[in-house]
């Protein structure tokens, strides 16, 4: 079976308060976008010399290089969580990465969620969406979102999800990811939590033309100071006519919403990952 894990963008991100456990309460809007990886899972017919050390499974990766230990990839962590309660056969897992890592787009979280969804369906484990979301929350705060995979108002640490009626169909998304990785831990450390003047679920009910003055990403101030190249991308998108532009999550990807497609957009952002999609 093959599935196509998709990315998300954050529409606004308010860091509201620091919690006693060291995490932060936030509010943001998760919005799924049509930028996808490809994930295939099938039974491993014969033992493979390529199997992960200490595992019965083979995990192969292509596309955008990720580095790191394959056994620690979020796909394999999702498999390990399912194996705590279910006896799975040896698996042959192939992941083609297209969503850039370290971008605030949730690519790894989507891969983990789609892995659980696919295995649950393929082997008829009978897990409900709530069951899957509970397991995925232990991998990452935004993993449960990809089970619902529809616009959601997220609170708590990003794991408390309320689906909302928000439709950006017809808007053109331009996504720009420079060759910069922003540390999420450092981004949080540089933010001063504060209550927002306007809740995001109210702001997103306003016309998109009003969002630039009403909706903000609290990470932008500190991240832009450290990485002015990212700030320059946002300014460039606005100069090109974006109705709304912002950094997604803690970065480093920046996106713009346009009413019409842009021609030759890749030429306007050298040495960056650039994609244009109709939402």
ZAMARGU-4260 file (C-alpha; in steps of 0.2 Angstrom, whole numbers, plus 5000, padded with zeros to 4 digits):
<rodrens>
0) 5000/5000/5000 | 5006/5018/4996 | 5001/5034/5004 | 5006/5052/5002 | 5010/5061/5019
5) 5006/5079/5016 | 5014/5095/5024 | 5005/5108/5034 | 5008/5127/5037 | 5004/5137/5053
10) 4992/5151/5051 | 4998/5162/5065 | 5007/5156/5081 | 5004/5163/5098 | 5015/5157/5112
15) 5003/5160/5126 | 5012/5154/5142 | 5026/5143/5149 | 5019/5128/5158 | 5026/5120/5174
20) 5032/5105/5164 | 5044/5116/5154 | 5033/5116/5138 | 5023/5131/5132 | 5005/5133/5129
25) 5001/5140/5112 | 4988/5143/5099 | 4989/5141/5080 | 4980/5136/5065 | 4986/5120/5057
30) 4981/5120/5038 | 4986/5105/5027 | 4994/5109/5010 | 4997/5098/4995 | 5016/5096/4997
35) 5019/5077/4999 | 5031/5063/5003 | 5027/5045/4997 | 5026/5031/5009 | 5025/5012/5005
40) 5023/4998/5017 | 5022/4980/5013 | 5026/4963/5021 | 5044/4958/5020 | 5044/4942/5011
45) 5062/4936/5016 | 5074/4942/5029 | 5084/4956/5022 | 5102/4960/5025 | 5096/4979/5024
50) 5085/4977/5040 | 5088/4989/5053 | 5100/4983/5067 | 5090/4976/5081 | 5074/4975/5070
55) 5065/4963/5059 | 5060/4978/5047 | 5068/4985/5032 | 5067/5004/5031 | 5073/5013/5015
60) 5074/5031/5012 | 5076/5041/4996 | 5073/5059/4990 | 5079/5073/5001 | 5093/5067/5013
65) 5089/5066/5031 | 5104/5059/5039 | 5103/5052/5057 | 5100/5034/5063 | 5086/5026/5052
70) 5080/5017/5068 | 5076/5034/5076 | 5066/5040/5061 | 5048/5045/5066 | 5042/5031/5054
75) 5051/5018/5064 | 5045/5026/5080 | 5027/5024/5075 | 5030/5006/5070 | 5038/5003/5087
80) 5023/5010/5096 | 5011/4999/5087 | 5022/4984/5091 | 5019/4987/5110 | 5001/4981/5107
85) 5001/4972/5091 | 5011/4958/5083 | 5016/4964/5066 | 5025/4954/5053 | 5042/4960/5046
90) 5039/4975/5036 | 5047/4983/5021 | 5045/5001/5022 | 5050/5014/5009 | 5049/5033/5011
95) 5052/5045/4998 | 5056/5062/5006 | 5050/5078/4997 | 5044/5089/5011 | 5060/5098/5017
100) 5065/5094/5035 | 5068/5108/5048 | 5056/5119/5040 | 5041/5120/5052 | 5030/5110/5039
105) 5027/5094/5049 | 5035/5082/5037 | 5042/5070/5049 | 5026/5071/5060 | 5015/5067/5044
110) 5026/5052/5040 | 5023/5045/5057 | 5005/5048/5057 | 5003/5041/5039 | 5013/5026/5045
115) 5001/5022/5059 | 4986/5025/5048 | 4992/5014/5034 | 4997/4999/5045 | 4981/5001/5055
120) 4971/4999/5038 | 4982/4986/5030 | 4983/4974/5045 | 4965/4978/5051 | 4971/4983/5069
125) 4954/4991/5073 | 4961/5007/5080 | 4950/5022/5081 | 4956/5040/5076 | 4957/5044/5095
130) 4967/5028/5098 | 4979/5033/5084 | 4980/5051/5090 | 4984/5046/5108 | 4999/5035/5102
135) 5005/5049/5090 | 5005/5062/5104 | 5020/5053/5112 | 5030/5056/5096 | 5027/5074/5093
140) 5014/5087/5098 | 5008/5090/5080 | 5008/5072/5075 | 4989/5069/5080 | 4984/5083/5068
145) 4988/5072/5053 | 4975/5060/5058 | 4962/5073/5056 | 4971/5081/5042 | 4959/5096/5040
150) 4960/5114/5046 | 4961/5114/5065 | 4963/5127/5079 | 4977/5120/5090 | 4979/5124/5108
155) 4989/5116/5123 | 5006/5111/5116 | 4998/5110/5099 | 4990/5093/5103 | 4972/5099/5108
160) 4963/5101/5091 | 4947/5109/5086 | 4942/5107/5068 | 4937/5123/5060 | 4928/5129/5044
165) 4942/5137/5035 | 4944/5135/5016 | 4958/5143/5006 | 4953/5135/4990 | 4958/5145/4975
170) 4973/5154/4984 | 4990/5151/4977 | 5003/5146/4990 | 5021/5150/4987 | 5033/5141/4999
175) 5051/5146/5001 | 5063/5136/5012 | 5081/5142/5013 | 5096/5131/5017 | 5094/5135/5036
180) 5088/5125/5050 | 5081/5133/5065 | 5082/5125/5082 | 5064/5123/5089 | 5072/5123/5107
185) 5081/5139/5104 | 5066/5147/5096 | 5056/5144/5111 | 5069/5150/5123 | 5070/5167/5114
190) 5051/5170/5115 | 5042/5180/5128 | 5025/5171/5131 | 5010/5183/5131 | 4991/5182/5129
195) 4986/5187/5111 | 4976/5203/5108 | 4964/5193/5096 | 4962/5174/5096 | 4967/5166/5080
200) 4950/5157/5077 | 4943/5175/5077 | 4956/5182/5065 | 4954/5168/5052 | 4936/5172/5051
205) 4941/5189/5044 | 4945/5192/5026 | 4963/5186/5021 | 4967/5204/5016 | 4966/5209/5034
210) 4977/5194/5041 | 4994/5203/5039 | 4990/5216/5052 | 4980/5204/5063 | 4989/5188/5063
215) 5007/5185/5069 | 5019/5171/5072 | 5028/5175/5089 | 5044/5166/5083 | 5047/5178/5069
220) 5054/5192/5080 | 5069/5182/5087 | 5071/5170/5072 | 5072/5185/5060 | 5085/5194/5072
225) 5096/5178/5071 | 5093/5174/5053 | 5089/5190/5043 | 5089/5179/5027 | 5072/5172/5033
230) 5065/5189/5036 | 5071/5195/5018 | 5061/5180/5011 | 5045/5186/5019 | 5048/5204/5014
235) 5051/5198/4996 | 5035/5188/4996 | 5025/5204/5001 | 5034/5214/4988 | 5029/5201/4975
240) 5011/5204/4980 | 5007/5191/4993 | 4991/5195/5002 | 4998/5187/5017 | 5015/5180/5021
245) 5023/5172/5037 | 5035/5160/5043 | 5028/5143/5047 | 5030/5136/5065 | 5047/5140/5071
250) 5054/5140/5053 | 5063/5141/5043 | 5050/5139/5029 | 5041/5155/5024 | 5025/5155/5014
255) 5014/5168/5004 | 4996/5168/4999 | 4993/5175/4982 | 4977/5178/4972 | 4985/5172/4956
260) 5000/5161/4952 | 5017/5169/4950 | 5028/5165/4934 | 5046/5159/4936 | 5045/5160/4955
265) 5060/5148/4957 | 5071/5161/4949 | 5066/5174/4962 | 5073/5164/4976 | 5091/5157/4972
270) 5098/5143/4983 | 5081/5140/4991 | 5068/5126/4990 | 5053/5134/4981 | 5036/5127/4977
275) 5020/5134/4971 | 5004/5125/4974 | 4985/5130/4972 | 4976/5126/4988
</rodrens>
